[in-house]
């Protein structure tokens, strides 16, 4: 029996009721479903094969999803099936956002407001550090003979320098989603909800902000808007932290994409995505601005 059918059959409240299962498109790691029960919608996500290799801790995900719901920025968990790593969530009636939609006027501020609400909530179960995750992904690539972008290894010294620079005046960690792609925002007309806590953990808030700015390909004005809406000001030091974390976002998630190219059964050009991300990271590390960011972040 497919996992989705098994999960649905285990929910006693749904027994004898009119249940229909609708497969939802999208999702680069998992399979998503909208389940109607007597007309009421619910959301169920079934993990893809091999996702444990991507450093996803399902116990951490469940704990953090619950904490994010309590903070008022994520859907409530209605049922949990740890044997399948499946959660049944309330269905958010809103628009799944796109990069174009989040580039609209005022959106950077709305994003920052929702992120700050998440960051003000209960601390998450474990910590997240993109430098350590990158090291893990590199070991996995070596062990499994997974191809990585040309020039990647030659830039590892620069990555180490970024971590050293950002360690001079570290910010207190807060509960972060760490993977705020456009599609992980849902707009119900009143607020932006934040979904998908597979990579969540306590982290430097400027990684969250930089990562989502990178995903949206925000320009400097939009990056400053996010920073000011979150911190109250867009100082050179904070902008530098965000800019360096934008680089680290592509450094780490680029390797993620290379691994997915090897293990995923989803039809998607993961290798093209890995090259695109690495190209952006390398371009920024080679730019004249890089030295300025490294100086500013130490202030």
Backbone bond lengths (Angstrom), bond angles and torsions (degrees), N, CA, C in turn:
res aa  C-N    CA-C-N  psi(-1)  N-CA   C-N-CA  omega(-1)  CA-C   N-CA-C  phi
1 X - - - 1.455 - - 1.529 109.31 -
2 X 1.337 117.23 130.15 1.468 119.21 176.50 1.525 111.07 -56.63
3 X 1.344 116.55 149.73 1.456 121.25 -176.76 1.525 111.44 -56.81
4 X 1.347 117.87 -43.25 1.462 120.01 -177.50 1.525 110.60 -60.57
5 X 1.337 118.20 -41.11 1.464 121.00 179.60 1.529 110.92 -68.31
6 X 1.324 116.22 -38.02 1.462 120.08 179.79 1.523 110.77 -65.64
7 X 1.326 116.34 -43.39 1.462 120.41 179.13 1.525 110.77 -61.80
8 X 1.325 116.29 -47.77 1.469 120.29 -179.01 1.529 110.62 -60.07
9 X 1.339 116.54 -38.91 1.467 120.36 -178.72 1.529 112.63 -68.20
10 X 1.323 117.38 -21.74 1.459 121.47 -177.41 1.531 113.50 -84.85
11 X 1.320 117.65 -11.00 1.467 120.31 -177.67 1.527 108.45 -87.43
12 X 1.314 115.26 103.63 1.465 121.11 -173.41 1.524 111.87 -60.41
13 X 1.336 116.58 -35.82 1.471 120.23 -178.85 1.525 112.17 -62.09
14 X 1.325 116.78 -21.86 1.458 120.48 -177.45 1.531 112.96 -94.44
15 X 1.306 116.92 -6.03 1.463 121.38 -177.61 1.531 110.87 -62.97
16 X 1.330 116.10 130.99 1.457 121.68 178.09 1.511 114.68 78.47
17 X 1.327 116.81 3.48 1.460 120.39 179.92 1.529 110.17 -101.24
18 X 1.311 115.78 167.51 1.467 121.26 -179.57 1.527 108.82 -78.96
19 X 1.337 116.96 104.75 1.461 122.51 -175.58 1.525 109.87 -116.31
20 X 1.329 116.30 129.77 1.467 121.01 174.46 1.515 108.68 -130.99
21 X 1.329 115.48 143.96 1.462 121.80 -176.14 1.525 109.18 -115.15
22 X 1.316 115.96 125.59 1.469 122.08 -179.22 1.529 109.50 -118.72
23 X 1.325 115.91 123.09 1.463 119.92 177.01 1.521 109.62 -76.47
24 X 1.327 116.29 132.19 1.459 121.59 178.85 1.519 110.40 -101.23
25 X 1.308 116.77 139.52 1.463 120.46 177.81 1.526 109.37 -75.53
26 X 1.317 116.21 167.27 1.458 121.14 179.93 1.513 110.55 91.47
27 X 1.314 115.39 177.46 1.460 120.25 -177.16 1.513 110.52 92.30
28 X 1.341 116.82 118.96 1.462 121.10 -177.79 1.526 112.60 -100.24
29 X 1.323 116.73 -3.87 1.460 120.43 -178.39 1.522 111.65 -128.38
30 X 1.325 117.05 -32.84 1.454 122.31 -171.00 1.524 111.42 -127.38
31 X 1.343 115.11 176.11 1.460 121.65 174.68 1.520 108.22 -111.31
32 X 1.321 115.80 129.02 1.461 121.28 -174.34 1.526 111.17 -109.14
33 X 1.347 114.75 144.98 1.458 120.54 -178.49 1.523 110.84 -135.83
34 X 1.323 114.80 145.18 1.461 122.70 168.47 1.517 106.39 -108.64
35 X 1.313 116.43 118.31 1.455 121.33 -177.39 1.525 108.75 -109.56
36 X 1.329 116.41 124.90 1.457 121.95 178.07 1.520 108.58 -98.52
37 X 1.323 116.20 128.30 1.459 121.84 176.72 1.525 107.66 -122.80
38 X 1.336 115.40 107.39 1.469 120.53 -173.23 1.521 110.50 51.43
39 X 1.326 115.17 39.02 1.463 120.99 177.25 1.506 115.36 88.01
40 X 1.349 117.90 -12.03 1.470 120.29 179.87 1.522 109.79 -88.70
41 X 1.340 118.55 128.40 1.468 120.83 -176.52 1.528 112.81 -86.13
42 X 1.338 115.03 146.10 1.453 123.36 173.21 1.522 107.44 -136.05
43 X 1.330 115.67 158.97 1.466 120.32 179.76 1.520 110.06 -114.26
44 X 1.340 116.57 132.14 1.463 121.97 176.98 1.525 108.49 -132.85
45 X 1.329 115.72 132.36 1.458 120.90 176.09 1.524 109.65 -118.11
46 X 1.336 115.07 130.15 1.462 120.98 179.02 1.526 108.04 -107.77
47 X 1.351 117.93 120.70 1.471 120.71 -177.55 1.518 112.68 -59.61
48 X 1.336 115.20 145.09 1.449 120.91 176.43 1.520 111.86 -77.71
49 X 1.309 116.07 168.93 1.459 121.18 -179.64 1.528 110.50 -70.81
50 X 1.339 115.45 139.97 1.460 120.99 174.37 1.508 115.34 75.70
51 X 1.342 117.42 10.87 1.468 117.93 -176.10 1.527 112.43 -68.33
52 X 1.338 117.18 -18.73 1.464 118.76 177.69 1.530 111.07 -64.06
53 X 1.338 117.04 -25.31 1.463 120.15 178.19 1.525 111.83 -67.90
54 X 1.324 116.72 -21.30 1.462 121.18 -177.59 1.525 112.01 -85.45
55 X 1.329 116.32 8.82 1.474 123.10 178.01 1.522 112.17 71.61
56 X 1.326 115.99 36.84 1.460 121.22 175.81 1.527 108.46 -94.16
57 X 1.312 116.28 122.67 1.463 123.36 178.84 1.526 106.82 -104.23
58 X 1.335 117.62 109.16 1.454 121.17 -173.65 1.527 112.76 -69.62
59 X 1.326 118.38 -30.14 1.463 120.71 175.39 1.523 109.63 -65.26
60 X 1.321 115.92 -43.39 1.464 121.88 177.28 1.524 110.12 -62.76
61 X 1.331 116.88 -43.45 1.462 121.08 -179.44 1.531 111.11 -60.15
62 X 1.335 117.07 -44.79 1.463 120.84 -179.11 1.524 110.92 -63.37
63 X 1.330 116.15 -48.63 1.468 120.53 -179.89 1.524 110.83 -58.51
64 X 1.320 116.73 -45.02 1.461 120.96 -175.16 1.528 112.02 -74.13
65 X 1.328 116.89 -33.83 1.472 120.52 176.14 1.524 109.89 -62.82
66 X 1.314 116.03 -39.84 1.464 120.73 178.61 1.530 110.52 -66.68
67 X 1.344 116.62 -42.06 1.465 120.58 178.91 1.527 111.11 -64.98
68 X 1.325 116.96 -39.70 1.462 120.68 179.49 1.524 111.02 -66.43
69 X 1.337 116.58 -35.76 1.466 120.17 176.31 1.524 110.39 -64.97
70 X 1.328 116.50 -40.14 1.464 120.55 178.28 1.521 111.54 -65.71
71 X 1.324 116.43 -28.81 1.466 120.84 177.07 1.524 111.76 -75.86
72 X 1.341 116.25 -10.98 1.459 120.82 176.60 1.505 115.44 85.38
73 X 1.351 116.36 20.42 1.467 118.65 -179.24 1.525 112.66 -121.71
74 X 1.330 118.36 0.30 1.458 122.20 -178.11 1.526 109.52 -136.76
75 X 1.334 117.53 156.12 1.471 119.79 -179.87 1.523 111.95 -67.09
76 X 1.328 115.92 152.16 1.457 121.89 179.32 1.523 111.01 -73.74
77 X 1.322 115.91 145.62 1.462 121.83 175.32 1.523 107.80 -87.78
78 X 1.318 116.96 122.39 1.463 121.88 -177.23 1.524 112.27 -99.28
79 X 1.325 116.84 -33.22 1.467 121.99 177.35 1.524 107.91 -145.83
80 X 1.322 115.75 149.90 1.461 120.39 179.41 1.519 108.95 -135.90
81 X 1.326 116.05 129.96 1.460 122.41 178.71 1.523 108.30 -123.61
82 X 1.338 117.09 84.18 1.469 120.29 -176.05 1.517 113.64 -60.37
83 X 1.340 117.80 -27.23 1.467 119.97 179.41 1.527 111.93 -65.73
84 X 1.341 116.42 -20.42 1.469 121.39 177.07 1.525 111.63 -113.31
85 X 1.333 117.49 -0.71 1.476 122.16 -173.53 1.523 110.71 54.88
86 X 1.331 115.06 42.10 1.469 121.44 -176.17 1.524 110.33 -119.94
87 X 1.326 115.58 136.08 1.449 122.60 172.09 1.521 109.08 -118.70
88 X 1.334 116.55 141.31 1.459 122.38 172.02 1.526 106.02 -101.40
89 X 1.320 116.09 120.83 1.464 121.59 -174.32 1.519 111.49 -114.06
90 X 1.316 115.30 154.71 1.458 118.39 171.50 1.530 107.87 -63.01
91 X 1.312 115.97 145.65 1.457 120.40 -178.13 1.529 108.99 -88.56
92 X 1.323 115.51 124.77 1.459 120.43 -179.84 1.522 109.91 -84.12
93 X 1.310 116.40 121.02 1.456 120.60 177.99 1.527 108.69 -85.16
94 X 1.287 114.70 92.83 1.453 120.51 -178.51 1.510 110.22 -164.94
95 X 1.301 115.06 -176.84 1.465 122.04 -178.30 1.523 110.14 -96.78
96 X 1.339 115.98 125.01 1.462 119.56 171.94 1.521 107.63 -69.36
97 X 1.326 115.54 124.63 1.455 119.21 -171.51 1.526 112.51 -79.79
98 X 1.313 114.54 161.65 1.463 122.95 176.34 1.524 107.67 -125.06
99 X 1.325 115.38 168.01 1.464 119.42 177.83 1.529 110.57 -60.15
100 X 1.321 116.91 -41.86 1.467 120.27 179.99 1.531 111.02 -62.86
101 X 1.341 116.50 -43.09 1.466 120.15 -178.46 1.523 111.25 -64.16
102 X 1.335 116.71 -39.30 1.462 120.37 -178.28 1.520 112.66 -78.73
103 X 1.320 116.95 -6.97 1.461 120.80 173.19 1.533 111.47 -88.98
104 X 1.331 115.90 3.19 1.457 120.09 179.30 1.517 112.87 -70.93
105 X 1.316 115.93 164.17 1.459 121.97 -178.27 1.531 110.75 -59.83
106 X 1.322 115.96 132.14 1.454 121.57 177.77 1.513 115.18 82.39
107 X 1.327 117.40 -11.51 1.461 119.99 -177.14 1.531 113.23 -66.09
108 X 1.344 119.78 -39.93 1.465 118.68 177.91 1.534 112.35 -55.84
109 X 1.323 116.98 -38.68 1.468 120.22 178.38 1.517 110.99 -67.27
110 X 1.322 117.50 -44.10 1.470 120.93 179.36 1.532 110.42 -62.56
111 X 1.317 116.50 -39.97 1.462 119.78 177.79 1.523 110.71 -61.26
112 X 1.342 115.87 -46.90 1.464 120.70 -179.24 1.521 111.31 -61.41
113 X 1.331 117.31 -36.99 1.462 120.97 -179.83 1.524 111.54 -65.11
114 X 1.337 116.96 -43.75 1.465 120.21 178.36 1.523 111.24 -67.15
115 X 1.324 116.22 -40.19 1.466 120.59 178.69 1.525 110.48 -62.77
116 X 1.324 116.76 -42.83 1.464 119.93 179.95 1.526 110.97 -64.41
117 X 1.312 117.01 -34.58 1.467 120.46 177.42 1.530 110.27 -65.05
118 X 1.324 116.51 -41.95 1.469 120.46 176.06 1.520 110.10 -62.00
119 X 1.313 116.46 -46.59 1.464 122.15 -176.19 1.536 112.62 -66.59
120 X 1.327 116.67 -19.91 1.467 121.15 -179.73 1.527 112.07 -88.25
121 X 1.327 116.62 -3.05 1.458 121.03 -176.53 1.518 113.37 -85.74
122 X 1.320 114.72 -168.41 1.466 122.45 -179.87 1.524 111.04 -60.19
123 X 1.334 116.42 139.48 1.463 119.81 178.44 1.519 110.35 -62.01
124 X 1.316 114.80 149.95 1.451 120.54 -178.55 1.524 111.08 -83.22
125 X 1.327 115.18 172.43 1.463 121.02 -173.13 1.524 112.23 -68.92
126 X 1.331 116.37 -46.88 1.463 120.77 -177.27 1.528 110.27 -126.29
127 X 1.327 115.46 172.09 1.460 121.48 179.01 1.523 110.80 -95.78
128 X 1.324 115.46 159.34 1.466 122.74 176.54 1.518 107.82 -126.62
129 X 1.337 115.92 133.14 1.457 121.12 178.70 1.527 107.69 -142.15
130 X 1.321 116.86 113.73 1.462 120.09 -175.80 1.525 112.80 -64.79
131 X 1.319 117.38 -27.88 1.467 119.46 178.08 1.534 109.90 -66.05
132 X 1.351 116.67 -43.18 1.474 120.13 179.52 1.531 110.06 -70.90
133 X 1.329 117.32 -37.88 1.462 119.65 179.98 1.524 110.48 -65.37
134 X 1.334 116.59 -37.93 1.465 120.40 177.57 1.527 110.65 -62.29
135 X 1.323 116.59 -41.19 1.471 120.33 177.01 1.521 111.19 -61.45
136 X 1.330 116.21 -42.25 1.466 120.15 178.46 1.528 110.88 -63.40
137 X 1.328 116.46 -45.90 1.464 120.27 179.84 1.535 111.16 -62.01
138 X 1.327 117.31 -37.82 1.471 120.56 178.24 1.530 111.04 -64.71
139 X 1.348 116.95 -41.90 1.470 119.95 177.23 1.521 110.70 -62.03
140 X 1.321 116.00 -41.42 1.464 120.44 179.55 1.531 110.72 -63.56
141 X 1.316 116.20 -41.46 1.471 119.85 178.84 1.526 111.04 -62.71
142 X 1.322 116.01 -39.76 1.467 120.17 179.33 1.523 111.10 -67.97
143 X 1.332 116.72 -44.54 1.466 121.27 -178.17 1.528 112.14 -64.32
144 X 1.323 116.38 -36.10 1.458 121.03 -174.07 1.531 113.10 -105.35
145 X 1.316 115.37 10.26 1.460 121.03 177.75 1.535 110.63 54.46
146 X 1.335 115.02 48.94 1.463 121.51 179.40 1.523 108.82 -93.38
147 X 1.301 115.46 128.99 1.464 121.69 -179.02 1.520 110.89 -66.30
148 X 1.351 116.10 135.31 1.460 121.40 175.03 1.522 108.26 -119.65
149 X 1.334 118.21 160.30 1.477 120.50 -176.98 1.527 112.58 -59.93
150 X 1.305 116.26 146.44 1.460 121.66 176.93 1.526 109.80 -59.43
151 X 1.322 115.99 139.59 1.453 121.29 177.51 1.514 114.39 84.83
152 X 1.325 117.18 -3.48 1.472 120.35 -176.25 1.530 110.60 -63.28
153 X 1.322 116.40 -51.43 1.468 120.10 -176.07 1.524 111.72 -61.61
154 X 1.328 116.60 -32.88 1.463 120.51 -177.89 1.528 112.41 -68.37
155 X 1.331 116.66 -17.83 1.457 120.59 -177.98 1.532 113.07 -98.47
156 X 1.318 117.91 3.44 1.460 119.69 -176.22 1.528 112.33 -66.15
157 X 1.331 117.33 -30.33 1.465 119.86 176.01 1.531 110.41 -64.20
158 X 1.324 116.24 -36.94 1.461 120.54 178.20 1.522 110.37 -66.53
159 X 1.327 116.28 -40.25 1.463 121.02 177.08 1.530 109.73 -59.73
160 X 1.336 116.80 -42.99 1.467 120.89 178.48 1.526 110.88 -62.61
161 X 1.334 116.81 -37.51 1.460 120.92 178.42 1.528 111.04 -66.19
162 X 1.329 117.09 -36.59 1.472 121.05 177.02 1.526 110.01 -62.07
163 X 1.332 116.65 -46.64 1.465 119.66 179.98 1.526 110.70 -61.63
164 X 1.328 116.44 -42.09 1.469 120.25 -179.82 1.522 111.08 -62.86
165 X 1.327 116.75 -42.99 1.462 120.76 -178.87 1.527 110.91 -64.62
166 X 1.331 116.75 -40.99 1.456 119.84 -177.19 1.525 112.05 -77.10
167 X 1.329 116.95 -11.54 1.463 120.75 178.75 1.524 112.78 -85.80
168 X 1.343 117.05 -7.79 1.456 120.58 -178.11 1.530 110.61 -65.60
169 X 1.322 116.12 -47.82 1.468 121.61 178.88 1.530 109.24 -129.99
170 X 1.330 117.47 71.49 1.469 120.36 -174.88 1.517 112.93 -67.01
171 X 1.325 116.18 149.89 1.454 121.98 174.32 1.522 109.23 -93.20
172 X 1.323 117.20 151.10 1.460 121.41 175.73 1.525 109.35 -62.40
173 X 1.319 116.59 139.16 1.457 120.24 -179.23 1.527 110.67 -77.51
174 X 1.320 114.78 152.43 1.469 122.66 -179.36 1.530 107.87 -138.01
175 X 1.341 118.32 162.96 1.464 120.02 179.01 1.530 111.96 -68.69
176 X 1.327 115.94 114.93 1.466 121.83 -175.17 1.528 111.97 -118.09
177 X 1.315 115.20 149.47 1.469 121.30 172.36 1.522 110.07 -74.72
178 X 1.316 117.64 -43.31 1.468 126.08 175.81 1.527 114.98 73.76
179 X 1.326 117.86 0.82 1.473 119.55 -177.37 1.522 110.09 -146.16
180 X 1.334 115.93 51.02 1.460 119.53 -174.74 1.527 111.82 -86.33
181 X 1.333 113.90 73.68 1.451 121.64 167.25 1.526 108.44 -65.25
182 X 1.306 116.58 165.12 1.465 119.82 178.80 1.526 111.37 -57.03
183 X 1.332 116.14 -40.57 1.459 120.53 -176.05 1.527 112.99 -72.14
184 X 1.322 117.82 -8.21 1.461 120.87 176.47 1.525 112.35 -93.23
185 X 1.334 115.55 11.47 1.467 122.28 169.78 1.528 108.13 -110.61
186 X 1.338 116.70 134.24 1.460 122.64 174.26 1.527 107.62 -122.40
187 X 1.314 116.17 125.92 1.464 121.17 -178.34 1.525 109.47 -104.61
188 X 1.350 116.86 115.35 1.462 120.00 178.81 1.523 111.62 -96.44
189 X 1.333 116.44 9.66 1.455 121.03 179.96 1.511 112.85 96.14
190 X 1.326 116.63 -19.88 1.458 121.10 179.18 1.526 112.03 -114.20
191 X 1.333 116.44 -39.93 1.455 119.99 179.56 1.519 109.68 -144.65
192 X 1.323 114.98 164.08 1.456 121.87 173.41 1.524 107.67 -96.67
193 X 1.334 116.12 120.54 1.462 121.76 175.62 1.523 108.89 -89.74
194 X 1.322 116.64 148.08 1.458 122.53 -179.00 1.528 108.48 -114.03
195 X 1.315 116.54 123.80 1.466 120.43 -175.32 1.531 111.14 -121.14
196 X 1.338 115.71 168.13 1.460 124.62 174.45 1.527 112.15 71.43
197 X 1.334 115.00 97.44 1.466 120.91 -174.90 1.526 112.51 -112.45
198 X 1.335 116.82 33.61 1.466 121.25 -179.52 1.527 112.19 -63.72
199 X 1.307 117.51 -34.85 1.467 121.01 -176.30 1.529 111.49 -110.59
200 X 1.303 116.44 18.61 1.457 120.90 -175.37 1.523 112.09 -71.19
201 X 1.322 115.12 154.47 1.457 121.49 178.58 1.512 109.68 171.51
202 X 1.311 116.48 164.72 1.463 121.05 178.69 1.526 109.06 -69.21
203 X 1.329 115.92 130.04 1.465 119.74 -171.68 1.527 109.81 -155.65
204 X 1.313 114.96 166.51 1.461 122.82 172.12 1.540 108.03 -57.52
205 X 1.341 118.95 125.18 1.467 119.53 -177.96 1.519 113.41 -60.93
206 X 1.339 117.81 -26.27 1.464 118.66 -179.37 1.531 112.32 -74.42
207 X 1.346 117.46 -15.06 1.464 117.08 170.67 1.524 109.19 -69.93
208 X 1.323 116.26 -46.17 1.469 120.24 178.52 1.524 111.01 -56.39
209 X 1.334 115.04 -48.12 1.460 119.89 -177.87 1.528 111.08 -66.81
210 X 1.326 116.73 -44.98 1.456 119.96 179.83 1.511 111.97 -65.90
211 X 1.330 116.58 -41.54 1.457 120.75 -179.60 1.529 111.24 -60.38
212 X 1.339 116.73 -47.17 1.462 118.07 -177.87 1.529 111.27 -70.75
213 X 1.335 117.84 -33.45 1.476 120.06 174.56 1.525 110.77 -63.05
214 X 1.324 116.25 -38.00 1.461 119.95 178.93 1.526 110.69 -67.37
215 X 1.345 116.01 -42.01 1.465 119.41 179.46 1.526 111.28 -61.09
216 X 1.336 117.11 -35.69 1.467 121.11 -179.40 1.516 112.54 -85.72
217 X 1.360 116.09 -7.75 1.458 121.19 -175.16 1.533 111.16 54.85
218 X 1.336 115.14 45.93 1.455 121.12 179.38 1.526 111.13 -65.69
219 X 1.323 114.95 147.25 1.461 119.94 174.00 1.531 109.15 -84.36
220 X 1.340 116.56 178.51 1.467 120.29 -175.15 1.522 112.15 -61.48
221 X 1.319 117.16 -37.47 1.470 120.46 179.84 1.535 110.67 -64.30
222 X 1.319 116.34 -42.34 1.464 120.28 179.37 1.533 111.72 -68.63
223 X 1.330 116.52 -37.41 1.473 120.83 177.53 1.527 109.55 -62.86
224 X 1.332 116.92 -41.93 1.462 120.62 178.38 1.525 110.60 -66.08
225 X 1.335 117.27 -35.43 1.470 120.66 178.30 1.526 110.64 -64.09
226 X 1.331 116.50 -43.67 1.460 120.71 177.35 1.522 110.52 -60.47
227 X 1.317 115.86 -47.59 1.463 121.42 -177.52 1.531 111.21 -61.56
228 X 1.326 116.95 -46.87 1.459 121.08 -178.65 1.522 111.62 -66.67
229 X 1.339 116.96 -38.63 1.465 120.21 179.82 1.523 111.20 -67.12
230 X 1.327 116.94 -31.67 1.463 120.67 -178.96 1.527 111.95 -84.07
231 X 1.320 117.09 -50.31 1.469 121.61 -173.14 1.532 113.92 -95.29
232 X 1.336 116.75 -15.79 1.462 119.42 -174.93 1.508 112.87 93.93
233 X 1.337 116.60 -11.26 1.463 121.85 179.77 1.523 107.92 -159.67
234 X 1.307 116.36 154.27 1.467 121.18 177.82 1.524 108.29 -114.95
235 X 1.325 116.44 79.05 1.469 120.97 -178.32 1.525 109.84 -78.49
236 X 1.333 117.38 158.22 1.462 120.02 177.20 1.533 112.92 -56.76
237 X 1.339 116.09 -36.18 1.469 119.78 -179.33 1.527 111.52 -65.06
238 X 1.329 116.33 -44.18 1.471 120.38 -179.01 1.525 110.95 -70.06
239 X 1.315 117.00 -40.65 1.468 120.32 177.45 1.526 109.90 -61.90
240 X 1.333 116.45 -40.80 1.466 120.47 178.91 1.529 110.94 -62.22
241 X 1.323 116.99 -42.02 1.467 120.41 177.76 1.526 110.55 -61.40
242 X 1.309 115.82 -43.08 1.467 119.71 178.81 1.529 110.78 -64.31
243 X 1.331 116.72 -43.52 1.464 120.84 -178.41 1.534 111.23 -62.87
244 X 1.337 116.51 -43.26 1.469 119.95 179.72 1.524 110.81 -68.22
245 X 1.324 116.65 -34.68 1.459 119.48 176.96 1.529 112.02 -73.63
246 X 1.314 117.31 -24.73 1.468 120.02 171.85 1.528 109.55 -63.77
247 X 1.327 115.58 -40.24 1.467 119.70 175.48 1.520 110.14 -62.28
248 X 1.339 116.68 -48.11 1.467 120.36 -177.39 1.522 111.96 -65.26
249 X 1.303 116.98 -30.07 1.460 120.60 175.01 1.527 110.48 -58.27
250 X 1.333 115.44 -47.53 1.466 119.41 179.88 1.529 112.14 -72.85
251 X 1.328 117.24 -34.49 1.470 120.75 177.52 1.523 110.31 -60.27
252 X 1.333 116.68 -47.39 1.467 120.70 -177.10 1.507 113.89 -77.41
253 X 1.316 116.75 -50.98 1.470 119.28 -176.83 1.531 111.45 -71.68
254 X 1.327 117.15 -19.47 1.466 118.95 172.56 1.516 111.33 -65.28
255 X 1.342 116.46 -40.90 1.468 120.24 175.46 1.521 110.83 -66.42
256 X 1.324 116.34 -38.55 1.470 120.96 175.77 1.530 109.78 -54.34
257 X 1.321 115.58 -45.57 1.459 119.92 -179.17 1.531 111.34 -64.78
258 X 1.338 117.06 -38.41 1.468 120.37 177.90 1.528 110.78 -62.85
259 X 1.328 116.64 -39.86 1.470 120.63 178.18 1.523 110.22 -67.34
260 X 1.320 116.74 -41.99 1.460 120.58 178.23 1.529 111.70 -60.86
261 X 1.322 116.21 -36.01 1.462 119.91 177.26 1.528 110.79 -56.90
262 X 1.325 115.76 -32.79 1.473 121.41 -177.62 1.524 112.18 -83.93
263 X 1.352 117.75 -39.41 1.467 119.62 -168.92 1.523 114.80 -107.77
264 X 1.328 118.49 -19.74 1.456 119.98 -172.28 1.532 112.33 -77.87
265 X 1.340 115.20 146.99 1.465 121.35 174.71 1.530 110.79 -101.02
266 X 1.337 116.61 0.39 1.459 121.57 179.58 1.530 109.66 -78.73
267 X 1.325 116.25 138.16 1.461 120.48 179.06 1.531 109.28 -78.91
268 X 1.326 115.30 99.22 1.468 121.46 -179.45 1.512 107.34 -158.67
269 X 1.340 116.09 144.72 1.461 120.65 -179.82 1.531 109.83 -81.69
270 X 1.335 116.27 74.49 1.463 120.35 -179.42 1.522 111.77 -65.11
271 X 1.327 117.76 -35.95 1.466 119.68 -179.46 1.528 110.77 -66.08
272 X 1.309 116.72 -40.88 1.464 119.70 176.07 1.516 111.61 -61.15
273 X 1.325 115.58 -36.85 1.460 120.98 178.20 1.526 110.62 -68.33
274 X 1.342 116.65 -39.72 1.465 121.10 177.54 1.523 110.38 -61.11
275 X 1.316 116.66 -44.30 1.465 120.63 -179.87 1.528 111.51 -66.06
276 X 1.324 116.29 -39.65 1.465 120.09 179.71 1.526 110.29 -63.05
277 X 1.327 115.97 -45.12 1.466 120.01 -178.82 1.532 111.01 -66.32
278 X 1.328 116.28 -45.17 1.455 118.41 -179.22 1.522 110.96 -65.36
279 X 1.304 116.84 -36.70 1.458 120.09 177.95 1.519 112.10 -60.85
280 X 1.346 116.36 -41.24 1.461 120.18 177.96 1.521 111.10 -65.16
281 X 1.340 116.22 -44.60 1.465 120.61 -178.71 1.517 110.94 -62.69
282 X 1.323 116.26 -45.51 1.463 120.76 -178.07 1.525 111.07 -64.81
283 X 1.331 116.12 -39.50 1.464 120.21 179.00 1.524 110.97 -61.90
284 X 1.333 116.80 -42.28 1.474 120.25 179.91 1.531 111.14 -68.19
285 X 1.337 117.39 -39.97 1.465 120.12 -179.73 1.525 111.42 -66.15
286 X 1.332 116.56 -25.99 1.464 120.96 -178.99 1.527 112.35 -92.71
287 X 1.337 117.46 -2.87 1.464 120.32 -174.97 1.523 111.91 -80.21
288 X 1.330 115.50 161.88 1.465 121.06 177.38 1.525 110.94 -67.47
289 X 1.334 117.28 -25.65 1.465 121.31 -179.17 1.525 112.35 -71.45
290 X 1.325 116.79 -23.85 1.468 120.13 -174.71 1.535 111.47 -57.06
291 X 1.324 117.46 -45.17 1.456 121.22 -179.77 1.527 112.01 -63.45
292 X 1.329 115.97 -34.51 1.474 120.70 178.37 1.524 109.40 -66.50
293 X 1.327 116.89 -44.97 1.472 120.13 179.45 1.526 110.43 -62.19
294 X 1.320 116.63 -41.36 1.467 120.40 -179.51 1.526 110.67 -64.08
295 X 1.328 116.74 -36.31 1.467 120.56 178.21 1.530 110.62 -71.42
296 X 1.337 115.55 -46.69 1.468 120.46 -175.62 1.531 111.46 -63.90
297 X 1.340 117.58 -37.27 1.457 120.06 -175.12 1.518 112.07 -69.11
298 X 1.326 116.47 -18.28 1.471 120.73 178.68 1.519 112.68 -85.41
299 X 1.339 116.79 -11.28 1.478 120.64 -174.14 1.522 110.58 -68.13
